[in-house]
Amino acid sequence: MPNWYVYIVQCRDKSLYTGISTDVEARINKHNAGKGARYTRSRKPVHLVYKQKMQSESAARKREIELKCWPRSKKLQLVKEGRQTKKP
């Protein structure tokens, strides 16, 4: 059973895009090759700013929907907190 992740990328125009994948790095490469989501095609390059491991595809989809409903300020706070927790 593959691991599912929710991720947030920051686009060239500083906008944020949220998605899910079992291979986030490959998905980022697809976004940057213009073969990812329509939203990111005209906003590449994108870079990963947040990744969260989920227990299942269903859980990842639910979290993605939740995050997509959040205002930008709340997503930026999540990104900031995620970076702080990864520091030693």
PDB file of N, CA, C and O in Angstrom:
ATOM      1  N   MET A   1       0.843  -1.182   0.000  1.00  0.00           N
ATOM      2  CA  MET A   1       0.000   0.000   0.000  1.00  0.00           C
ATOM      3  C   MET A   1       0.886   1.242   0.000  1.00  0.00           C
ATOM      4  O   MET A   1       1.733   1.390   0.881  1.00  0.00           O
ATOM      5  N   PRO A   2       0.709   2.130  -0.964  1.00  0.00           N
ATOM      6  CA  PRO A   2       1.583   3.305  -1.062  1.00  0.00           C
ATOM      7  C   PRO A   2       1.270   4.341   0.015  1.00  0.00           C
ATOM      8  O   PRO A   2       0.158   4.412   0.537  1.00  0.00           O
ATOM      9  N   ASN A   3       2.282   5.135   0.326  1.00  0.00           N
ATOM     10  CA  ASN A   3       2.081   6.267   1.229  1.00  0.00           C
ATOM     11  C   ASN A   3       1.507   7.428   0.429  1.00  0.00           C
ATOM     12  O   ASN A   3       1.964   7.709  -0.679  1.00  0.00           O
ATOM     13  N   TRP A   4       0.519   8.093   0.981  1.00  0.00           N
ATOM     14  CA  TRP A   4      -0.081   9.259   0.337  1.00  0.00           C
ATOM     15  C   TRP A   4       0.348  10.514   1.077  1.00  0.00           C
ATOM     16  O   TRP A   4       0.523  10.506   2.296  1.00  0.00           O
ATOM     17  N   TYR A   5       0.514  11.586   0.326  1.00  0.00           N
ATOM     18  CA  TYR A   5       0.954  12.860   0.882  1.00  0.00           C
ATOM     19  C   TYR A   5       0.063  13.981   0.371  1.00  0.00           C
ATOM     20  O   TYR A   5      -0.413  13.949  -0.764  1.00  0.00           O
ATOM     21  N   VAL A   6      -0.151  14.963   1.222  1.00  0.00           N
ATOM     22  CA  VAL A   6      -0.724  16.241   0.825  1.00  0.00           C
ATOM     23  C   VAL A   6       0.468  17.180   0.720  1.00  0.00           C
ATOM     24  O   VAL A   6       1.349  17.170   1.580  1.00  0.00           O
ATOM     25  N   TYR A   7       0.497  17.992  -0.335  1.00  0.00           N
ATOM     26  CA  TYR A   7       1.629  18.905  -0.492  1.00  0.00           C
ATOM     27  C   TYR A   7       1.138  20.280  -0.907  1.00  0.00           C
ATOM     28  O   TYR A   7       0.056  20.434  -1.474  1.00  0.00           O
ATOM     29  N   ILE A   8       1.958  21.267  -0.611  1.00  0.00           N
ATOM     30  CA  ILE A   8       1.720  22.629  -1.060  1.00  0.00           C
ATOM     31  C   ILE A   8       2.970  23.083  -1.783  1.00  0.00           C
ATOM     32  O   ILE A   8       4.081  22.937  -1.273  1.00  0.00           O
ATOM     33  N   VAL A   9       2.785  23.638  -2.980  1.00  0.00           N
ATOM     34  CA  VAL A   9       3.899  24.234  -3.712  1.00  0.00           C
ATOM     35  C   VAL A   9       3.648  25.720  -3.839  1.00  0.00           C
ATOM     36  O   VAL A   9       2.509  26.187  -3.869  1.00  0.00           O
ATOM     37  N   GLN A  10       4.752  26.449  -3.912  1.00  0.00           N
ATOM     38  CA  GLN A  10       4.659  27.875  -4.198  1.00  0.00           C
ATOM     39  C   GLN A  10       5.033  28.072  -5.659  1.00  0.00           C
ATOM     40  O   GLN A  10       6.062  27.578  -6.119  1.00  0.00           O
ATOM     41  N   CYS A  11       4.207  28.781  -6.368  1.00  0.00           N
ATOM     42  CA  CYS A  11       4.418  29.028  -7.791  1.00  0.00           C
ATOM     43  C   CYS A  11       5.288  30.271  -7.998  1.00  0.00           C
ATOM     44  O   CYS A  11       5.571  31.020  -7.063  1.00  0.00           O
ATOM     45  N   ARG A  12       5.697  30.461  -9.235  1.00  0.00           N
ATOM     46  CA  ARG A  12       6.548  31.602  -9.595  1.00  0.00           C
ATOM     47  C   ARG A  12       5.914  32.923  -9.168  1.00  0.00           C
ATOM     48  O   ARG A  12       6.619  33.843  -8.752  1.00  0.00           O
ATOM     49  N   ASP A  13       4.593  33.023  -9.268  1.00  0.00           N
ATOM     50  CA  ASP A  13       3.902  34.265  -8.910  1.00  0.00           C
ATOM     51  C   ASP A  13       3.583  34.357  -7.413  1.00  0.00           C
ATOM     52  O   ASP A  13       2.823  35.226  -6.987  1.00  0.00           O
ATOM     53  N   LYS A  14       4.167  33.460  -6.627  1.00  0.00           N
ATOM     54  CA  LYS A  14       4.007  33.403  -5.162  1.00  0.00           C
ATOM     55  C   LYS A  14       2.658  32.853  -4.720  1.00  0.00           C
ATOM     56  O   LYS A  14       2.372  32.832  -3.523  1.00  0.00           O
ATOM     57  N   SER A  15       1.825  32.407  -5.653  1.00  0.00           N
ATOM     58  CA  SER A  15       0.575  31.767  -5.268  1.00  0.00           C
ATOM     59  C   SER A  15       0.879  30.361  -4.767  1.00  0.00           C
ATOM     60  O   SER A  15       1.957  29.820  -5.010  1.00  0.00           O
ATOM     61  N   LEU A  16      -0.089  29.780  -4.065  1.00  0.00           N
ATOM     62  CA  LEU A  16       0.079  28.448  -3.489  1.00  0.00           C
ATOM     63  C   LEU A  16      -0.871  27.474  -4.177  1.00  0.00           C
ATOM     64  O   LEU A  16      -2.015  27.810  -4.481  1.00  0.00           O
ATOM     65  N   TYR A  17      -0.376  26.258  -4.415  1.00  0.00           N
ATOM     66  CA  TYR A  17      -1.191  25.200  -4.991  1.00  0.00           C
ATOM     67  C   TYR A  17      -1.106  23.994  -4.071  1.00  0.00           C
ATOM     68  O   TYR A  17      -0.017  23.620  -3.636  1.00  0.00           O
ATOM     69  N   THR A  18      -2.241  23.386  -3.770  1.00  0.00           N
ATOM     70  CA  THR A  18      -2.308  22.216  -2.895  1.00  0.00           C
ATOM     71  C   THR A  18      -2.733  21.003  -3.712  1.00  0.00           C
ATOM     72  O   THR A  18      -3.647  21.085  -4.532  1.00  0.00           O
ATOM     73  N   GLY A  19      -2.058  19.870  -3.479  1.00  0.00           N
ATOM     74  CA  GLY A  19      -2.404  18.640  -4.176  1.00  0.00           C
ATOM     75  C   GLY A  19      -2.059  17.424  -3.338  1.00  0.00           C
ATOM     76  O   GLY A  19      -1.594  17.546  -2.205  1.00  0.00           O
ATOM     77  N   ILE A  20      -2.297  16.234  -3.914  1.00  0.00           N
ATOM     78  CA  ILE A  20      -1.938  14.981  -3.253  1.00  0.00           C
ATOM     79  C   ILE A  20      -1.171  14.109  -4.231  1.00  0.00           C
ATOM     80  O   ILE A  20      -1.310  14.241  -5.446  1.00  0.00           O
ATOM     81  N   SER A  21      -0.356  13.212  -3.679  1.00  0.00           N
ATOM     82  CA  SER A  21       0.429  12.311  -4.518  1.00  0.00           C
ATOM     83  C   SER A  21       1.042  11.209  -3.659  1.00  0.00           C
ATOM     84  O   SER A  21       1.166  11.349  -2.442  1.00  0.00           O
ATOM     85  N   THR A  22       1.418  10.122  -4.307  1.00  0.00           N
ATOM     86  CA  THR A  22       2.186   9.079  -3.631  1.00  0.00           C
ATOM     87  C   THR A  22       3.678   9.306  -3.831  1.00  0.00           C
ATOM     88  O   THR A  22       4.493   8.716  -3.122  1.00  0.00           O
ATOM     89  N   ASP A  23       4.045  10.153  -4.785  1.00  0.00           N
ATOM     90  CA  ASP A  23       5.445  10.474  -5.078  1.00  0.00           C
ATOM     91  C   ASP A  23       5.533  11.974  -5.330  1.00  0.00           C
ATOM     92  O   ASP A  23       5.429  12.430  -6.468  1.00  0.00           O
ATOM     93  N   VAL A  24       5.723  12.727  -4.266  1.00  0.00           N
ATOM     94  CA  VAL A  24       5.677  14.185  -4.340  1.00  0.00           C
ATOM     95  C   VAL A  24       6.764  14.737  -5.254  1.00  0.00           C
ATOM     96  O   VAL A  24       6.506  15.656  -6.031  1.00  0.00           O
ATOM     97  N   GLU A  25       7.970  14.194  -5.174  1.00  0.00           N
ATOM     98  CA  GLU A  25       9.062  14.701  -6.001  1.00  0.00           C
ATOM     99  C   GLU A  25       8.750  14.538  -7.493  1.00  0.00           C
ATOM    100  O   GLU A  25       8.991  15.450  -8.284  1.00  0.00           O
ATOM    101  N   ALA A  26       8.215  13.381  -7.871  1.00  0.00           N
ATOM    102  CA  ALA A  26       7.840  13.156  -9.267  1.00  0.00           C
ATOM    103  C   ALA A  26       6.704  14.095  -9.672  1.00  0.00           C
ATOM    104  O   ALA A  26       6.667  14.582 -10.801  1.00  0.00           O
ATOM    105  N   ARG A  27       5.793  14.341  -8.758  1.00  0.00           N
ATOM    106  CA  ARG A  27       4.677  15.240  -9.051  1.00  0.00           C
ATOM    107  C   ARG A  27       5.166  16.667  -9.260  1.00  0.00           C
ATOM    108  O   ARG A  27       4.678  17.362 -10.151  1.00  0.00           O
ATOM    109  N   ILE A  28       6.113  17.108  -8.460  1.00  0.00           N
ATOM    110  CA  ILE A  28       6.695  18.449  -8.622  1.00  0.00           C
ATOM    111  C   ILE A  28       7.359  18.541  -9.998  1.00  0.00           C
ATOM    112  O   ILE A  28       7.219  19.543 -10.700  1.00  0.00           O
ATOM    113  N   ASN A  29       8.075  17.493 -10.366  1.00  0.00           N
ATOM    114  CA  ASN A  29       8.712  17.475 -11.687  1.00  0.00           C
ATOM    115  C   ASN A  29       7.670  17.584 -12.797  1.00  0.00           C
ATOM    116  O   ASN A  29       7.900  18.272 -13.791  1.00  0.00           O
ATOM    117  N   LYS A  30       6.529  16.916 -12.641  1.00  0.00           N
ATOM    118  CA  LYS A  30       5.455  17.014 -13.634  1.00  0.00           C
ATOM    119  C   LYS A  30       4.915  18.440 -13.711  1.00  0.00           C
ATOM    120  O   LYS A  30       4.697  18.976 -14.798  1.00  0.00           O
ATOM    121  N   HIS A  31       4.704  19.044 -12.546  1.00  0.00           N
ATOM    122  CA  HIS A  31       4.235  20.436 -12.536  1.00  0.00           C
ATOM    123  C   HIS A  31       5.222  21.322 -13.306  1.00  0.00           C
ATOM    124  O   HIS A  31       4.815  22.139 -14.133  1.00  0.00           O
ATOM    125  N   ASN A  32       6.498  21.155 -13.034  1.00  0.00           N
ATOM    126  CA  ASN A  32       7.512  22.000 -13.660  1.00  0.00           C
ATOM    127  C   ASN A  32       7.722  21.690 -15.135  1.00  0.00           C
ATOM    128  O   ASN A  32       8.246  22.523 -15.874  1.00  0.00           O
ATOM    129  N   ALA A  33       7.322  20.510 -15.569  1.00  0.00           N
ATOM    130  CA  ALA A  33       7.403  20.150 -16.987  1.00  0.00           C
ATOM    131  C   ALA A  33       6.151  20.596 -17.748  1.00  0.00           C
ATOM    132  O   ALA A  33       6.054  20.403 -18.960  1.00  0.00           O
ATOM    133  N   GLY A  34       5.198  21.191 -17.033  1.00  0.00           N
ATOM    134  CA  GLY A  34       3.969  21.647 -17.673  1.00  0.00           C
ATOM    135  C   GLY A  34       2.952  20.546 -17.866  1.00  0.00           C
ATOM    136  O   GLY A  34       1.989  20.715 -18.615  1.00  0.00           O
ATOM    137  N   LYS A  35       3.152  19.418 -17.200  1.00  0.00           N
ATOM    138  CA  LYS A  35       2.248  18.275 -17.349  1.00  0.00           C
ATOM    139  C   LYS A  35       1.448  18.002 -16.079  1.00  0.00           C
ATOM    140  O   LYS A  35       0.787  16.970 -15.965  1.00  0.00           O
ATOM    141  N   GLY A  36       1.509  18.931 -15.124  1.00  0.00           N
ATOM    142  CA  GLY A  36       0.766  18.774 -13.885  1.00  0.00           C
ATOM    143  C   GLY A  36      -0.591  19.443 -13.995  1.00  0.00           C
ATOM    144  O   GLY A  36      -1.217  19.427 -15.055  1.00  0.00           O
ATOM    145  N   ALA A  37      -1.031  20.015 -12.926  1.00  0.00           N
ATOM    146  CA  ALA A  37      -2.331  20.678 -12.887  1.00  0.00           C
ATOM    147  C   ALA A  37      -2.372  21.895 -13.816  1.00  0.00           C
ATOM    148  O   ALA A  37      -1.362  22.569 -14.019  1.00  0.00           O
ATOM    149  N   ARG A  38      -3.521  22.156 -14.358  1.00  0.00           N
ATOM    150  CA  ARG A  38      -3.696  23.312 -15.253  1.00  0.00           C
ATOM    151  C   ARG A  38      -3.268  24.604 -14.545  1.00  0.00           C
ATOM    152  O   ARG A  38      -2.665  25.484 -15.160  1.00  0.00           O
ATOM    153  N   TYR A  39      -3.581  24.708 -13.258  1.00  0.00           N
ATOM    154  CA  TYR A  39      -3.251  25.922 -12.504  1.00  0.00           C
ATOM    155  C   TYR A  39      -1.755  26.220 -12.536  1.00  0.00           C
ATOM    156  O   TYR A  39      -1.350  27.374 -12.683  1.00  0.00           O
ATOM    157  N   THR A  40      -0.940  25.185 -12.399  1.00  0.00           N
ATOM    158  CA  THR A  40       0.505  25.419 -12.303  1.00  0.00           C
ATOM    159  C   THR A  40       1.194  25.560 -13.657  1.00  0.00           C
ATOM    160  O   THR A  40       2.340  26.006 -13.710  1.00  0.00           O
ATOM    161  N   ARG A  41       0.539  25.199 -14.733  1.00  0.00           N
ATOM    162  CA  ARG A  41       1.185  25.228 -16.056  1.00  0.00           C
ATOM    163  C   ARG A  41       1.713  26.595 -16.434  1.00  0.00           C
ATOM    164  O   ARG A  41       2.799  26.701 -17.004  1.00  0.00           O
ATOM    165  N   SER A  42       0.974  27.636 -16.132  1.00  0.00           N
ATOM    166  CA  SER A  42       1.410  28.984 -16.483  1.00  0.00           C
ATOM    167  C   SER A  42       2.122  29.680 -15.328  1.00  0.00           C
ATOM    168  O   SER A  42       2.464  30.859 -15.425  1.00  0.00           O
ATOM    169  N   ARG A  43       2.345  28.954 -14.241  1.00  0.00           N
ATOM    170  CA  ARG A  43       2.956  29.553 -13.058  1.00  0.00           C
ATOM    171  C   ARG A  43       4.240  28.847 -12.639  1.00  0.00           C
ATOM    172  O   ARG A  43       4.696  29.000 -11.506  1.00  0.00           O
ATOM    173  N   LYS A  44       4.815  28.082 -13.542  1.00  0.00           N
ATOM    174  CA  LYS A  44       6.030  27.354 -13.211  1.00  0.00           C
ATOM    175  C   LYS A  44       7.244  28.268 -13.312  1.00  0.00           C
ATOM    176  O   LYS A  44       7.188  29.251 -14.052  1.00  0.00           O
ATOM    177  N   PRO A  45       8.306  28.003 -12.627  1.00  0.00           N
ATOM    178  CA  PRO A  45       8.507  26.799 -11.817  1.00  0.00           C
ATOM    179  C   PRO A  45       7.799  26.889 -10.464  1.00  0.00           C
ATOM    180  O   PRO A  45       7.502  27.969  -9.954  1.00  0.00           O
ATOM    181  N   VAL A  46       7.549  25.724  -9.920  1.00  0.00           N
ATOM    182  CA  VAL A  46       6.977  25.624  -8.580  1.00  0.00           C
ATOM    183  C   VAL A  46       8.012  24.967  -7.680  1.00  0.00           C
ATOM    184  O   VAL A  46       8.875  24.223  -8.145  1.00  0.00           O
ATOM    185  N   HIS A  47       7.916  25.251  -6.388  1.00  0.00           N
ATOM    186  CA  HIS A  47       8.786  24.538  -5.456  1.00  0.00           C
ATOM    187  C   HIS A  47       7.995  24.149  -4.210  1.00  0.00           C
ATOM    188  O   HIS A  47       7.085  24.852  -3.770  1.00  0.00           O
ATOM    189  N   LEU A  48       8.376  23.019  -3.674  1.00  0.00           N
ATOM    190  CA  LEU A  48       7.684  22.430  -2.528  1.00  0.00           C
ATOM    191  C   LEU A  48       7.922  23.266  -1.279  1.00  0.00           C
ATOM    192  O   LEU A  48       9.061  23.600  -0.955  1.00  0.00           O
ATOM    193  N   VAL A  49       6.840  23.603  -0.577  1.00  0.00           N
ATOM    194  CA  VAL A  49       6.972  24.339   0.675  1.00  0.00           C
ATOM    195  C   VAL A  49       6.367  23.575   1.861  1.00  0.00           C
ATOM    196  O   VAL A  49       6.609  23.931   3.015  1.00  0.00           O
ATOM    197  N   TYR A  50       5.578  22.523   1.577  1.00  0.00           N
ATOM    198  CA  TYR A  50       4.950  21.765   2.662  1.00  0.00           C
ATOM    199  C   TYR A  50       4.575  20.381   2.162  1.00  0.00           C
ATOM    200  O   TYR A  50       4.113  20.213   1.033  1.00  0.00           O
ATOM    201  N   LYS A  51       4.783  19.388   3.027  1.00  0.00           N
ATOM    202  CA  LYS A  51       4.404  18.003   2.706  1.00  0.00           C
ATOM    203  C   LYS A  51       3.958  17.336   3.994  1.00  0.00           C
ATOM    204  O   LYS A  51       4.611  17.473   5.029  1.00  0.00           O
ATOM    205  N   GLN A  52       2.840  16.612   3.933  1.00  0.00           N
ATOM    206  CA  GLN A  52       2.306  15.912   5.098  1.00  0.00           C
ATOM    207  C   GLN A  52       1.928  14.494   4.700  1.00  0.00           C
ATOM    208  O   GLN A  52       1.147  14.293   3.770  1.00  0.00           O
ATOM    209  N   LYS A  53       2.474  13.520   5.397  1.00  0.00           N
ATOM    210  CA  LYS A  53       2.155  12.119   5.132  1.00  0.00           C
ATOM    211  C   LYS A  53       0.774  11.806   5.710  1.00  0.00           C
ATOM    212  O   LYS A  53       0.441  12.209   6.824  1.00  0.00           O
ATOM    213  N   MET A  54      -0.019  11.078   4.920  1.00  0.00           N
ATOM    214  CA  MET A  54      -1.368  10.710   5.339  1.00  0.00           C
ATOM    215  C   MET A  54      -1.483   9.187   5.386  1.00  0.00           C
ATOM    216  O   MET A  54      -0.651   8.480   4.817  1.00  0.00           O
ATOM    217  N   GLN A  55      -2.511   8.688   6.063  1.00  0.00           N
ATOM    218  CA  GLN A  55      -2.664   7.248   6.248  1.00  0.00           C
ATOM    219  C   GLN A  55      -3.278   6.542   5.050  1.00  0.00           C
ATOM    220  O   GLN A  55      -3.107   5.333   4.893  1.00  0.00           O
ATOM    221  N   SER A  56      -3.993   7.278   4.200  1.00  0.00           N
ATOM    222  CA  SER A  56      -4.670   6.663   3.066  1.00  0.00           C
ATOM    223  C   SER A  56      -4.958   7.727   2.002  1.00  0.00           C
ATOM    224  O   SER A  56      -4.828   8.926   2.251  1.00  0.00           O
ATOM    225  N   GLU A  57      -5.346   7.266   0.828  1.00  0.00           N
ATOM    226  CA  GLU A  57      -5.736   8.197  -0.224  1.00  0.00           C
ATOM    227  C   GLU A  57      -6.951   9.010   0.219  1.00  0.00           C
ATOM    228  O   GLU A  57      -7.021  10.215  -0.023  1.00  0.00           O
ATOM    229  N   SER A  58      -7.890   8.357   0.857  1.00  0.00           N
ATOM    230  CA  SER A  58      -9.092   9.042   1.329  1.00  0.00           C
ATOM    231  C   SER A  58      -8.742  10.156   2.314  1.00  0.00           C
ATOM    232  O   SER A  58      -9.265  11.266   2.212  1.00  0.00           O
ATOM    233  N   ALA A  59      -7.869   9.861   3.255  1.00  0.00           N
ATOM    234  CA  ALA A  59      -7.447  10.874   4.230  1.00  0.00           C
ATOM    235  C   ALA A  59      -6.716  12.020   3.539  1.00  0.00           C
ATOM    236  O   ALA A  59      -6.891  13.181   3.910  1.00  0.00           O
ATOM    237  N   ALA A  60      -5.907  11.704   2.546  1.00  0.00           N
ATOM    238  CA  ALA A  60      -5.175  12.734   1.803  1.00  0.00           C
ATOM    239  C   ALA A  60      -6.147  13.639   1.048  1.00  0.00           C
ATOM    240  O   ALA A  60      -5.984  14.859   1.042  1.00  0.00           O
ATOM    241  N   ARG A  61      -7.152  13.048   0.415  1.00  0.00           N
ATOM    242  CA  ARG A  61      -8.138  13.845  -0.326  1.00  0.00           C
ATOM    243  C   ARG A  61      -8.943  14.757   0.608  1.00  0.00           C
ATOM    244  O   ARG A  61      -9.218  15.911   0.278  1.00  0.00           O
ATOM    245  N   LYS A  62      -9.308  14.232   1.757  1.00  0.00           N
ATOM    246  CA  LYS A  62     -10.049  15.045   2.723  1.00  0.00           C
ATOM    247  C   LYS A  62      -9.208  16.212   3.215  1.00  0.00           C
ATOM    248  O   LYS A  62      -9.701  17.333   3.338  1.00  0.00           O
ATOM    249  N   ARG A  63      -7.945  15.947   3.495  1.00  0.00           N
ATOM    250  CA  ARG A  63      -7.044  17.014   3.961  1.00  0.00           C
ATOM    251  C   ARG A  63      -6.803  18.038   2.852  1.00  0.00           C
ATOM    252  O   ARG A  63      -6.745  19.239   3.118  1.00  0.00           O
ATOM    253  N   GLU A  64      -6.665  17.570   1.616  1.00  0.00           N
ATOM    254  CA  GLU A  64      -6.481  18.477   0.483  1.00  0.00           C
ATOM    255  C   GLU A  64      -7.670  19.434   0.373  1.00  0.00           C
ATOM    256  O   GLU A  64      -7.486  20.641   0.214  1.00  0.00           O
ATOM    257  N   ILE A  65      -8.864  18.905   0.457  1.00  0.00           N
ATOM    258  CA  ILE A  65     -10.066  19.735   0.376  1.00  0.00           C
ATOM    259  C   ILE A  65     -10.089  20.741   1.519  1.00  0.00           C
ATOM    260  O   ILE A  65     -10.418  21.912   1.324  1.00  0.00           O
ATOM    261  N   GLU A  66      -9.736  20.271   2.715  1.00  0.00           N
ATOM    262  CA  GLU A  66      -9.693  21.169   3.875  1.00  0.00           C
ATOM    263  C   GLU A  66      -8.725  22.327   3.624  1.00  0.00           C
ATOM    264  O   GLU A  66      -9.076  23.491   3.818  1.00  0.00           O
ATOM    265  N   LEU A  67      -7.505  21.998   3.190  1.00  0.00           N
ATOM    266  CA  LEU A  67      -6.488  23.033   2.977  1.00  0.00           C
ATOM    267  C   LEU A  67      -6.872  23.989   1.857  1.00  0.00           C
ATOM    268  O   LEU A  67      -6.595  25.185   1.944  1.00  0.00           O
ATOM    269  N   LYS A  68      -7.503  23.478   0.813  1.00  0.00           N
ATOM    270  CA  LYS A  68      -7.897  24.337  -0.302  1.00  0.00           C
ATOM    271  C   LYS A  68      -8.950  25.358   0.118  1.00  0.00           C
ATOM    272  O   LYS A  68      -9.096  26.395  -0.528  1.00  0.00           O
ATOM    273  N   CYS A  69      -9.680  25.078   1.185  1.00  0.00           N
ATOM    274  CA  CYS A  69     -10.687  26.017   1.680  1.00  0.00           C
ATOM    275  C   CYS A  69     -10.094  27.078   2.602  1.00  0.00           C
ATOM    276  O   CYS A  69     -10.747  28.080   2.897  1.00  0.00           O
ATOM    277  N   TRP A  70      -8.882  26.868   3.049  1.00  0.00           N
ATOM    278  CA  TRP A  70      -8.239  27.815   3.959  1.00  0.00           C
ATOM    279  C   TRP A  70      -7.830  29.086   3.226  1.00  0.00           C
ATOM    280  O   TRP A  70      -7.512  29.041   2.037  1.00  0.00           O
ATOM    281  N   PRO A  71      -7.836  30.222   3.925  1.00  0.00           N
ATOM    282  CA  PRO A  71      -7.292  31.441   3.322  1.00  0.00           C
ATOM    283  C   PRO A  71      -5.766  31.330   3.210  1.00  0.00           C
ATOM    284  O   PRO A  71      -5.133  30.549   3.920  1.00  0.00           O
ATOM    285  N   ARG A  72      -5.204  32.112   2.320  1.00  0.00           N
ATOM    286  CA  ARG A  72      -3.760  32.100   2.089  1.00  0.00           C
ATOM    287  C   ARG A  72      -2.973  32.284   3.392  1.00  0.00           C
ATOM    288  O   ARG A  72      -1.970  31.604   3.610  1.00  0.00           O
ATOM    289  N   SER A  73      -3.420  33.194   4.250  1.00  0.00           N
ATOM    290  CA  SER A  73      -2.687  33.468   5.492  1.00  0.00           C
ATOM    291  C   SER A  73      -2.578  32.227   6.375  1.00  0.00           C
ATOM    292  O   SER A  73      -1.546  31.998   7.006  1.00  0.00           O
ATOM    293  N   LYS A  74      -3.628  31.442   6.419  1.00  0.00           N
ATOM    294  CA  LYS A  74      -3.618  30.226   7.245  1.00  0.00           C
ATOM    295  C   LYS A  74      -2.690  29.172   6.640  1.00  0.00           C
ATOM    296  O   LYS A  74      -1.997  28.462   7.369  1.00  0.00           O
ATOM    297  N   LYS A  75      -2.675  29.068   5.295  1.00  0.00           N
ATOM    298  CA  LYS A  75      -1.751  28.136   4.634  1.00  0.00           C
ATOM    299  C   LYS A  75      -0.304  28.539   4.882  1.00  0.00           C
ATOM    300  O   LYS A  75       0.547  27.687   5.137  1.00  0.00           O
ATOM    301  N   LEU A  76      -0.023  29.837   4.809  1.00  0.00           N
ATOM    302  CA  LEU A  76       1.341  30.310   5.054  1.00  0.00           C
ATOM    303  C   LEU A  76       1.777  30.016   6.481  1.00  0.00           C
ATOM    304  O   LEU A  76       2.940  29.689   6.718  1.00  0.00           O
ATOM    305  N   GLN A  77       0.854  30.128   7.434  1.00  0.00           N
ATOM    306  CA  GLN A  77       1.178  29.790   8.826  1.00  0.00           C
ATOM    307  C   GLN A  77       1.482  28.298   8.951  1.00  0.00           C
ATOM    308  O   GLN A  77       2.405  27.920   9.672  1.00  0.00           O
ATOM    309  N   LEU A  78       0.731  27.450   8.268  1.00  0.00           N
ATOM    310  CA  LEU A  78       0.986  26.012   8.274  1.00  0.00           C
ATOM    311  C   LEU A  78       2.373  25.713   7.707  1.00  0.00           C
ATOM    312  O   LEU A  78       3.116  24.901   8.259  1.00  0.00           O
ATOM    313  N   VAL A  79       2.714  26.371   6.608  1.00  0.00           N
ATOM    314  CA  VAL A  79       4.033  26.195   5.988  1.00  0.00           C
ATOM    315  C   VAL A  79       5.122  26.601   6.969  1.00  0.00           C
ATOM    316  O   VAL A  79       6.114  25.893   7.140  1.00  0.00           O
ATOM    317  N   LYS A  80       4.928  27.742   7.608  1.00  0.00           N
ATOM    318  CA  LYS A  80       5.913  28.244   8.577  1.00  0.00           C
ATOM    319  C   LYS A  80       6.076  27.273   9.750  1.00  0.00           C
ATOM    320  O   LYS A  80       7.199  26.975  10.155  1.00  0.00           O
ATOM    321  N   GLU A  81       4.979  26.790  10.286  1.00  0.00           N
ATOM    322  CA  GLU A  81       5.033  25.851  11.410  1.00  0.00           C
ATOM    323  C   GLU A  81       5.663  24.530  10.990  1.00  0.00           C
ATOM    324  O   GLU A  81       6.413  23.928  11.758  1.00  0.00           O
ATOM    325  N   GLY A  82       5.367  24.080   9.789  1.00  0.00           N
ATOM    326  CA  GLY A  82       5.957  22.843   9.276  1.00  0.00           C
ATOM    327  C   GLY A  82       7.461  22.933   9.172  1.00  0.00           C
ATOM    328  O   GLY A  82       8.165  21.973   9.486  1.00  0.00           O
ATOM    329  N   ARG A  83       7.963  24.078   8.735  1.00  0.00           N
ATOM    330  CA  ARG A  83       9.401  24.279   8.641  1.00  0.00           C
ATOM    331  C   ARG A  83      10.039  24.317  10.010  1.00  0.00           C
ATOM    332  O   ARG A  83      11.136  23.792  10.199  1.00  0.00           O
ATOM    333  N   GLN A  84       9.366  24.933  10.973  1.00  0.00           N
ATOM    334  CA  GLN A  84       9.918  25.022  12.314  1.00  0.00           C
ATOM    335  C   GLN A  84      10.023  23.644  12.961  1.00  0.00           C
ATOM    336  O   GLN A  84      10.988  23.378  13.678  1.00  0.00           O
ATOM    337  N   THR A  85       9.056  22.766  12.725  1.00  0.00           N
ATOM    338  CA  THR A  85       9.083  21.453  13.354  1.00  0.00           C
ATOM    339  C   THR A  85      10.141  20.546  12.738  1.00  0.00           C
ATOM    340  O   THR A  85      10.529  19.558  13.361  1.00  0.00           O
ATOM    341  N   LYS A  86      10.619  20.851  11.533  1.00  0.00           N
ATOM    342  CA  LYS A  86      11.622  20.016  10.883  1.00  0.00           C
ATOM    343  C   LYS A  86      13.052  20.380  11.279  1.00  0.00           C
ATOM    344  O   LYS A  86      13.987  19.628  11.006  1.00  0.00           O
ATOM    345  N   LYS A  87      13.216  21.540  11.924  1.00  0.00           N
ATOM    346  CA  LYS A  87      14.556  21.945  12.342  1.00  0.00           C
ATOM    347  C   LYS A  87      14.990  21.109  13.543  1.00  0.00           C
ATOM    348  O   LYS A  87      14.161  20.763  14.385  1.00  0.00           O
ATOM    349  N   PRO A  88      16.287  20.779  13.630  1.00  0.00           N
ATOM    350  CA  PRO A  88      16.766  19.992  14.777  1.00  0.00           C
ATOM    351  C   PRO A  88      16.735  20.766  16.076  1.00  0.00           C
ATOM    352  O   PRO A  88      17.108  20.233  17.121  1.00  0.00           O
TER     353      PRO A  88
END
